[in-house]
Amino acid sequence: MKPKKKILLLEDDPNLGFILSEHLEMNGFGVQLCTNGVDGLAVYKKDAPALCLVDVMMPKKDGFTFVKEVRQSDQQTPIIFLTAKSLKEDRIEGLKIGADDYITKPFSMEELLLRINAVLKRSNGTDQSEQMQTEFSIGKFKFDSSKSILQIDEKKKRSLTAKESELLCVLALHSNSLVEREKILQSVWGNDSYYNARSMDVYISKLRKYLKPDPSVSIVNAHGKGYKLLVDR
């Protein structure tokens, strides 16, 4: 029997936590429920879950702090925020600190399962029919998408999150060519919804910052059409 993928669920509402755990386990996942960020971090370090579902507002350690601490050493484990906050600033903050997705309460189990499966699928790499090449020269940078490592020399290596790596891989596969927004969104986020489009813009800004040390490399925006990774050769 195929082992169940483990989900770490951080939710301080015991009723909602129980309901979510039951539904997730009915759909083939193994679930570890924690009601605060301190216990959640301890379980995360012990069990190495396949995915974390994290409520933003929690006692002892809030969801943003939990994710920041996880991302200090782990850029790969997918993280989805569960939040009652619908402010744009909160969503952007969550994405900036390394979350892969977020879902706003109240939500349906169907939507949650779709998002979980999409994030898990993406965490295994970008579109396999397209991604054959895994090592790229981008100006002075070397990029290994299989290891999610971007480096400009031996001493300056940066570990990328899964989504940052997938996005840069899509752009690098089409270096100096325009990649349509819809293609990027489908390849990396799974659909081209408005909120995923906003998320993509956040990640583009992060990649621009990472690539800034080499002025021969840039990511340009063709307004309303897509993005192009420009590399002067």
Secondary structure, DSSP 8 states (H G I E B T S, - for coil): ----EEEEEE-S-HHHHHHHHHHHHHTTEEEEEESSHHHHHHHHHHH--SEEEEESS-SSS-HHHHHHHHHTT-S-S-EEEEES---HHHHHHHHHTT-SEEEESS--HHHHHHHHHHHHHHHT-S-TTT----EEEETTEEEETTTTEEEEETTEEEE--HHHHHHHHHHHHTTTSEEEHHHHIIIIISS--HHHHHHHHHHHHHHHHHHTT-TTEEEEEETTTEEEEEE--
